[in-house]
């Protein structure tokens, strides 16, 4: 069994659906001249099969996984 610490959320996908979540990051002021105002980042996730559905656990920042 695993314990996930930090910010996370889960979504259960029905058969034939594949959810993808992106995080929008605002660029810091000192880098605005050479970079775009916003960047996107695809969130990492773990997947668990539950019958015909897939439960996805999306991880935000400061994620840590511990095996117990």
Backbone as JSON Lines, residues from 0, in Angstrom:
{"i":0,"aa":"X","n":[0.84,-1.17,0.0],"ca":[0.0,0.0,0.0],"c":[0.89,1.24,0.0]}
{"i":1,"aa":"X","n":[0.43,2.31,-0.64],"ca":[1.18,3.55,-0.72],"c":[0.41,4.69,-0.06]}
{"i":2,"aa":"X","n":[1.12,5.6,0.55],"ca":[0.53,6.82,1.08],"c":[1.11,7.99,0.29]}
{"i":3,"aa":"X","n":[0.25,8.88,-0.21],"ca":[0.69,10.04,-0.97],"c":[0.54,11.26,-0.08]}
{"i":4,"aa":"X","n":[1.65,12.0,0.08],"ca":[1.62,13.22,0.88],"c":[1.78,14.41,-0.05]}
{"i":5,"aa":"X","n":[1.18,15.53,0.3],"ca":[1.23,16.72,-0.53],"c":[-0.12,16.93,-1.21]}
{"i":6,"aa":"X","n":[-0.18,17.92,-2.1],"ca":[-1.44,18.23,-2.77],"c":[-1.69,17.24,-3.9]}
{"i":7,"aa":"X","n":[-2.88,16.67,-3.9],"ca":[-3.25,15.71,-4.93],"c":[-4.77,15.61,-4.99]}
{"i":8,"aa":"X","n":[-5.29,15.06,-6.08],"ca":[-6.72,14.8,-6.23],"c":[-6.9,13.62,-7.16]}
{"i":9,"aa":"X","n":[-8.06,12.98,-7.1],"ca":[-8.29,11.82,-7.95],"c":[-9.52,12.01,-8.83]}
{"i":10,"aa":"X","n":[-9.51,11.34,-9.98],"ca":[-10.61,11.33,-10.93],"c":[-10.77,9.88,-11.39]}
{"i":11,"aa":"X","n":[-12.01,9.41,-11.48],"ca":[-12.27,8.06,-11.99],"c":[-12.81,8.19,-13.41]}
{"i":12,"aa":"X","n":[-12.08,7.6,-14.37],"ca":[-12.47,7.63,-15.78],"c":[-13.29,6.4,-16.14]}
{"i":13,"aa":"X","n":[-14.44,6.59,-16.82],"ca":[-15.15,5.43,-17.34],"c":[-14.4,4.84,-18.54]}
{"i":14,"aa":"X","n":[-14.82,3.69,-18.99],"ca":[-14.17,3.03,-20.12],"c":[-14.25,3.93,-21.36]}
{"i":15,"aa":"X","n":[-13.13,4.05,-22.07],"ca":[-13.08,4.86,-23.29],"c":[-12.75,6.33,-23.06]}
{"i":16,"aa":"X","n":[-12.52,6.74,-21.82],"ca":[-12.2,8.14,-21.49],"c":[-10.79,8.18,-20.91]}
{"i":17,"aa":"X","n":[-10.01,9.18,-21.32],"ca":[-8.65,9.35,-20.8],"c":[-8.47,10.81,-20.41]}
{"i":18,"aa":"X","n":[-8.57,11.11,-19.12],"ca":[-8.45,12.48,-18.62],"c":[-6.99,12.88,-18.5]}
{"i":19,"aa":"X","n":[-6.68,14.1,-18.99],"ca":[-5.35,14.68,-18.87],"c":[-5.54,16.05,-18.22]}
{"i":20,"aa":"X","n":[-4.73,16.37,-17.22],"ca":[-4.83,17.64,-16.5],"c":[-3.53,18.42,-16.68]}
{"i":21,"aa":"X","n":[-3.67,19.72,-16.95],"ca":[-2.52,20.61,-17.1],"c":[-2.56,21.68,-16.02]}
{"i":22,"aa":"X","n":[-1.4,22.07,-15.54],"ca":[-1.25,23.16,-14.57],"c":[-0.73,24.38,-15.32]}
{"i":23,"aa":"X","n":[-1.33,25.55,-15.09],"ca":[-0.9,26.79,-15.73],"c":[-0.02,27.55,-14.75]}
{"i":24,"aa":"X","n":[1.2,27.87,-15.18],"ca":[2.16,28.59,-14.34],"c":[2.37,29.99,-14.89]}
{"i":25,"aa":"X","n":[2.33,30.98,-14.02],"ca":[2.61,32.36,-14.41],"c":[4.11,32.6,-14.27]}
{"i":26,"aa":"X","n":[4.72,33.19,-15.29],"ca":[6.15,33.46,-15.29],"c":[6.47,34.59,-14.32]}
{"i":27,"aa":"X","n":[7.56,34.44,-13.59],"ca":[7.99,35.48,-12.65],"c":[8.37,36.75,-13.4]}
{"i":28,"aa":"X","n":[8.17,37.91,-12.77],"ca":[8.36,39.21,-13.43],"c":[9.76,39.4,-14.03]}
{"i":29,"aa":"X","n":[10.79,38.92,-13.36],"ca":[12.15,39.14,-13.85],"c":[12.45,38.36,-15.14]}
{"i":30,"aa":"X","n":[11.62,37.35,-15.48],"ca":[11.84,36.54,-16.68],"c":[10.86,36.88,-17.81]}
{"i":31,"aa":"X","n":[9.97,37.85,-17.61],"ca":[8.93,38.15,-18.6],"c":[9.46,38.62,-19.95]}
{"i":32,"aa":"X","n":[10.58,39.32,-19.99],"ca":[11.09,39.86,-21.25],"c":[11.52,38.74,-22.21]}
{"i":33,"aa":"X","n":[12.07,37.65,-21.69],"ca":[12.57,36.59,-22.56],"c":[11.69,35.34,-22.58]}
{"i":34,"aa":"X","n":[10.6,35.32,-21.81],"ca":[9.75,34.13,-21.72],"c":[8.28,34.51,-21.9]}
{"i":35,"aa":"X","n":[7.44,33.52,-22.24],"ca":[6.0,33.81,-22.32],"c":[5.42,34.11,-20.94]}
{"i":36,"aa":"X","n":[4.28,34.8,-20.92],"ca":[3.66,35.18,-19.66],"c":[3.19,33.96,-18.86]}
{"i":37,"aa":"X","n":[2.72,32.92,-19.57],"ca":[2.25,31.7,-18.93],"c":[2.89,30.48,-19.59]}
{"i":38,"aa":"X","n":[3.09,29.43,-18.81],"ca":[3.54,28.14,-19.35],"c":[2.6,27.07,-18.81]}
{"i":39,"aa":"X","n":[2.53,25.95,-19.51],"ca":[1.69,24.85,-19.03],"c":[2.56,23.64,-18.73]}
{"i":40,"aa":"X","n":[2.08,22.83,-17.81],"ca":[2.81,21.64,-17.37],"c":[1.79,20.51,-17.18]}
{"i":41,"aa":"X","n":[2.04,19.37,-17.81],"ca":[1.15,18.23,-17.66],"c":[1.42,17.57,-16.31]}
{"i":42,"aa":"X","n":[0.36,17.34,-15.54],"ca":[0.52,16.76,-14.21],"c":[0.81,15.27,-14.29]}
{"i":43,"aa":"X","n":[1.69,14.8,-13.42],"ca":[1.97,13.38,-13.28],"c":[0.8,12.72,-12.55]}
{"i":44,"aa":"X","n":[0.62,11.44,-12.8],"ca":[-0.44,10.72,-12.11],"c":[-0.09,9.25,-11.96]}
{"i":45,"aa":"X","n":[-0.77,8.61,-11.01],"ca":[-0.71,7.16,-10.88],"c":[-2.08,6.64,-11.27]}
{"i":46,"aa":"X","n":[-2.12,5.4,-11.73],"ca":[-3.37,4.84,-12.22],"c":[-3.66,3.51,-11.53]}
{"i":47,"aa":"X","n":[-4.93,3.3,-11.19],"ca":[-5.36,2.07,-10.53],"c":[-6.62,1.58,-11.24]}
{"i":48,"aa":"X","n":[-6.65,0.32,-11.62],"ca":[-7.82,-0.25,-12.28],"c":[-8.84,-0.67,-11.23]}
{"i":49,"aa":"X","n":[-10.1,-0.27,-11.47],"ca":[-11.21,-0.65,-10.58],"c":[-12.36,-1.14,-11.46]}
{"i":50,"aa":"X","n":[-12.38,-2.42,-11.71],"ca":[-13.4,-2.98,-12.6],"c":[-13.18,-2.47,-14.01]}
{"i":51,"aa":"X","n":[-14.18,-1.85,-14.59],"ca":[-14.09,-1.29,-15.94],"c":[-13.63,0.17,-15.93]}
{"i":52,"aa":"X","n":[-13.34,0.71,-14.76],"ca":[-12.95,2.12,-14.63],"c":[-11.49,2.23,-14.21]}
{"i":53,"aa":"X","n":[-10.9,3.41,-14.47],"ca":[-9.53,3.69,-14.05],"c":[-9.54,4.88,-13.1]}
{"i":54,"aa":"X","n":[-8.99,4.69,-11.92],"ca":[-8.88,5.79,-10.96],"c":[-7.49,6.4,-11.12]}
{"i":55,"aa":"X","n":[-7.44,7.7,-11.4],"ca":[-6.18,8.41,-11.56],"c":[-5.98,9.35,-10.39]}
{"i":56,"aa":"X","n":[-4.79,9.3,-9.81],"ca":[-4.42,10.18,-8.71],"c":[-3.42,11.17,-9.27]}
{"i":57,"aa":"X","n":[-3.85,12.44,-9.44],"ca":[-3.0,13.49,-9.99],"c":[-2.22,14.15,-8.86]}
{"i":58,"aa":"X","n":[-0.93,14.36,-9.08],"ca":[-0.03,14.91,-8.08],"c":[0.32,16.34,-8.43]}
{"i":59,"aa":"X","n":[0.18,17.25,-7.47],"ca":[0.55,18.64,-7.67],"c":[1.96,18.86,-7.16]}
{"i":60,"aa":"X","n":[2.22,19.89,-6.4],"ca":[3.58,20.16,-5.93],"c":[3.89,19.42,-4.64]}
{"i":61,"aa":"X","n":[5.18,19.26,-4.35],"ca":[5.67,18.65,-3.12],"c":[5.11,17.24,-2.88]}
{"i":62,"aa":"X","n":[5.01,16.46,-3.94],"ca":[4.47,15.12,-3.77],"c":[5.53,14.16,-3.24]}
{"i":63,"aa":"X","n":[5.11,13.32,-2.33],"ca":[5.95,12.28,-1.75],"c":[5.12,11.03,-1.64]}
{"i":64,"aa":"X","n":[5.71,9.9,-2.01],"ca":[5.03,8.62,-1.87],"c":[5.78,7.77,-0.88]}
{"i":65,"aa":"X","n":[5.06,7.17,0.04],"ca":[5.66,6.28,1.03],"c":[5.0,4.92,0.92]}
{"i":66,"aa":"X","n":[5.81,3.88,0.92],"ca":[5.27,2.51,0.97],"c":[5.12,2.13,2.43]}
{"i":67,"aa":"X","n":[3.96,1.54,2.75],"ca":[3.76,1.06,4.13],"c":[3.47,-0.42,4.11]}
